[in-house]
Amino acid sequence: METVEAGSMTKDLALLVGDSQGWLTTEGFIDKVAANLDRALAAG
């Protein structure tokens, strides 16, 4: 949820937010989620 709340989302969700919302490809979104998970696990 934090990833989406921070503004990282796929196009289908971004279009619901508005025309100016940036979006990621599915692969880019998964990469972002993985990076955020890695950071959270490292923080303990």
N, C-alpha and C positions, 0 to 999 in steps of 0.2 A: 504494500500500500504506500509506503514512504516514497518509493520510486515514482509512482504516478502522482502523488501529492506534490512532489518536487518538480513536476512538469515533464517528466520523461514518460511518453506513452506512444502507442501505435496510432496510426492515422485515424482509425475508426473512432477511438476515444477522443482524439484531438479535435475532430470535426464537431463533436458534441460540445466542446468547450468554446470553440469559435474559429473563424477563418484565419486568425493571426497566430493561433497556437502552433508551435513547432511540433514535429512528430518524428518518430524513429521507425525504421523498418522492423519487422518482427525479429530478425537476427540482432539488430542493434539494440532493441528493447531487452532481449534475453541477455545480451552482453552486459547491459547496464544493471540488470537485476543481479547477475552473477557478481559483478564488481561490488555492488552494494552489500551483497551477502558475504563476500570475502572480507570486506571491511568490518562488517558487524561481528563476524566470527573472530577476527583478529583482535577486536576490542574487548572480547570476552563477554 
